[in-house]
Each structure stands twice: as structure tokens, then as C-alpha cells.
Amino acid sequence: MKRKIADKTILVTGASSGIGRELTQQLARLGARLLVTARRGELLDSLVREVRQTHPDREIQFLAGDITDADFRASLMKKKKKHWGRLDGLVNNAGVGAMGRFADSTSATLRQVMEVNFFAPVELIRLALPLLQLGQQPIIVNMGSVLGHRAVPLKSEYCASKFALHGLSDSLRAELAPLGIDLTMISPSTTDSDFFDHAIQDTTQKKWKSARASPVKRVATATIRAMTKGSHDVILTLGGKSLVLLDRLAPTLADHAMQRWAQ
């Protein structure tokens, strides 16, 4: 299904920095009517002012809060319904990471990662369905990860959350198709953002962000392309595709490679 972005009402989570911020800017440039959210209100305020300065005719609003809070999620839907009466796009971009060996981690870390990366988007989708059914060519975009296709060591909680989101996305895509709601999952590799700076924990000595990290502009552009084309599952990098292919064709070899990398 081909869709235009102009005049579409879109909610973007995790919009204060990184992929979410760039995605907001690109969607605004294309004429979307936006509600953006994240925890850091001052960054959202600067984003909205920047968009309005560049595109004075654009409709953009923000609501700062914790996406894992049920009352806050309800507030987002209430604001969206009040101002636009429908929802054409829901972009579940908010996410957190945690790095370290599973044996050195805690149940609290696991629960926090799962709350942000899985339960929050799941429940936001549930709340959004009535407004999405009123939308024009409605689409849900779940920001996954190549690590939701092939897990790696030292990121067990993060991988688990993205695998869960991947499974949910595949299931919901089939369920929602008769309602006319599309669902696409975007799976980036490491991105040049502040993701690792805001990780819940990092007990490793590894340098996670390399010179080969994908620019946020590239990820945002690919996301919008997937939205306009109605793509289902997009792995963005050649390295990510190669890792997934290796896992499919030679899983034992992939396991051995991961064991060596974890040393």
C-alpha cells in the first residue's frame, strides 16, 4: 500500500533525541501533523520550536512523560483524539538498553528494559486501535533491532525485548490487516545516537558505538520509506542482513562466533 505522509496525524515516541528526533523533523518536512513524546520535556520543547521555526505552517505538539506509565499513555491518546480525532500513524520508537553478563544483572534491570521496549509499545498499540481504525491508511511502526532477529551476548535483556516485539509485530500484522491497519517493523543495527549514553547499565569494558554506526538520518529516511511503501519487516544494514542470514543457514557457526566475541 502506497501512502503519503502529508496531512497524516502521527504519534512518535522517544522523540527527544536520536532516531526519534530526526524522524520527527523529516515527517514534519513532509507535512505530517505530529504529536511527539519522550521523558525529557526540555528537549521536546526545543524540537517543537525548531520544527515550527523551519515550517511555520506545521501542526506539532508535544507531551512529556514516562511511556511505561498507563495514565500517561491514556493522556497521549486523549490529546490525540481531542486535537485530530483520529490516528494515521503510531511510531513506537522509545527504547532503552542494558549491557553486561546476565549473571551480573538483576531482575529489576530486566523488568525495566521489558517495560520500555515491549510492554509500553504493546499497551500503546492497544489504546491506539480505536483511533487507528478511524485513520487514513493507518500504520503502526515498531522500531526493533537486528538483535530481534539474532541475539548476541552481553545484551540478553535487550535482545529478549526486541525478540518479543518482533513476535508481537508478526502476529498483529495478520490480525490487523482485515481492519486496514498496516504494521511495519524497522530493524537497525548500531546507530550513531545517544542510546548507549543512556543505557540502564553497562558492566562491560566494550566500546559499543563504532565508526560504522548508522547515521540517524539514514535510519529515519529508511523508516519513512518503509511507511510510504507499506513494507513489513526491514533490516537496514548489510551487516545486519549478513548476521541474520548466517544464523539461518549456519546457526552453529553463528553460535561459535558469538561465544568468541563474548570473551
Long-range contacts (C-beta under 8 A, 24 or more apart in sequence): 1-137, 1-182, 1-230, 2-228, 2-229, 2-230, 3-137, 3-139, 3-227, 3-228, 3-230, 4-228, 5-30, 5-31, 5-32, 5-224, 5-227, 5-228, 6-30, 6-31, 6-32, 7-31, 7-32, 7-33, 8-32, 8-33, 8-88, 8-89, 8-136, 8-137, 9-33, 9-34, 9-35, 9-80, 9-84, 9-86, 9-87, 9-88, 9-89, 9-135, 10-34, 10-35, 10-87, 10-88, 10-89, 10-90, 10-91, 11-35, 11-36, 11-37, 11-76, 11-80, 11-87, 11-89, 11-90, 11-91, 11-128, 12-36, 12-37, 12-91, 12-93, 13-37, 13-38, 13-67, 13-91, 13-92, 13-93, 13-94, 13-120, 13-121, 13-124, 14-38, 14-67, 14-93, 14-94, 14-95, 14-143, 15-44, 15-47, 15-62, 15-93, 16-40, 16-43, 16-44, 16-47, 17-43, 17-193, 17-194, 18-191, 18-193, 18-194, 18-195, 18-216, 19-93, 19-143, 19-188, 19-191, 19-193, 19-216, 19-219, 19-220, 19-223, 20-91, 20-93, 20-94, 21-47, 21-216, 22-216, 22-217, 22-219, 22-220, 23-91, 23-93, 23-219, 23-220, 23-223, 23-224, 24-51, 24-60, 25-50, 25-51, 25-54, 25-220, 26-217, 26-220, 26-221, 26-224, 27-224, 28-54, 28-55, 28-58, 28-60, 29-54, 29-55, 30-224, 31-58, 32-58, 32-89, 33-58, 33-59, 33-60, 33-84, 34-58, 34-59, 34-60, 34-61, 35-60, 35-61, 35-62, 35-63, 35-76, 35-79, 35-80, 35-83, 36-60, 36-61, 36-62, 37-62, 37-63, 37-64, 37-65, 37-67, 37-76, 37-94, 38-64, 38-94, 39-64, 39-65, 39-66, 39-67, 40-64, 67-94, 67-116, 67-120, 67-124, 68-115, 68-116, 68-119, 68-120, 70-123, 73-120, 73-123, 73-124, 73-127, 74-127, 76-124, 76-127, 77-127, 77-128, 77-131, 80-131, 81-131, 85-131, 85-134, 86-131, 86-132, 86-134, 86-135, 86-136, 87-128, 87-131, 87-132, 87-134, 87-135, 87-138, 88-132, 88-135, 88-136, 88-137, 88-138, 88-139, 89-135, 89-138, 89-139, 89-140, 89-141, 89-227, 90-124, 90-125, 90-128, 90-132, 90-139, 90-140, 90-141, 91-141, 91-143, 91-223, 92-120, 92-121, 92-124, 92-125, 92-140, 92-141, 92-142, 92-143, 93-141, 93-143, 94-120, 94-121, 95-143, 95-195, 96-198, 96-199, 96-200, 97-155, 97-158, 97-195, 97-196, 97-199, 97-200, 98-155, 98-157, 98-158, 98-199, 98-200, 98-201, 98-202, 99-154, 99-155, 99-158, 99-196, 99-199, 99-201, 99-202, 99-203, 99-204, 99-206, 99-208, 100-154, 100-201, 100-202, 100-203, 100-204, 101-153, 101-154, 101-203, 101-204, 102-156, 102-157, 104-203, 105-156, 105-157, 105-201, 105-203, 109-157, 109-200, 109-201, 110-157, 110-160, 112-200, 113-157, 113-158, 113-160, 113-161, 113-200, 114-157, 114-160, 114-161, 114-164, 116-161, 117-158, 117-161, 117-162, 117-164, 117-165, 118-161, 118-164, 118-165, 118-168, 121-165, 122-168, 125-172, 129-176, 129-179, 129-181, 132-179, 132-181, 133-179, 133-180, 133-181, 135-181, 137-180, 137-182, 138-180, 138-181, 138-182, 139-181, 139-182, 139-183, 139-184, 139-227, 139-230, 140-172, 140-176, 140-181, 140-182, 140-183, 140-184, 141-183, 141-184, 141-185, 141-186, 141-223, 141-226, 141-227, 142-168, 142-169, 142-183, 142-184, 142-185, 142-186, 143-185, 143-186, 143-188, 143-223, 144-169, 144-185, 144-186, 144-187, 145-187, 145-188, 145-189, 146-187, 146-188, 146-189, 146-235, 146-236, 146-237, 146-239, 146-240, 146-243, 146-244, 148-185, 148-187, 149-187, 149-235, 149-240, 149-243, 149-244, 149-247, 150-243, 150-244, 150-246, 150-247, 150-254, 151-258, 152-258, 152-261, 153-258, 153-259, 153-261, 153-262, 154-204, 154-206, 154-262, 169-233, 170-233, 173-232, 182-230, 183-232, 184-226, 184-227, 184-230, 184-231, 184-232, 184-233, 184-234, 185-232, 185-233, 185-234, 186-219, 186-222, 186-223, 186-226, 186-234, 186-236, 187-233, 187-234, 187-235, 187-236, 187-240, 188-214, 188-219, 188-236, 188-237, 188-240, 189-213, 189-214, 189-236, 189-237, 189-239, 189-240, 190-214, 191-215, 191-216, 191-219, 192-216, 212-239
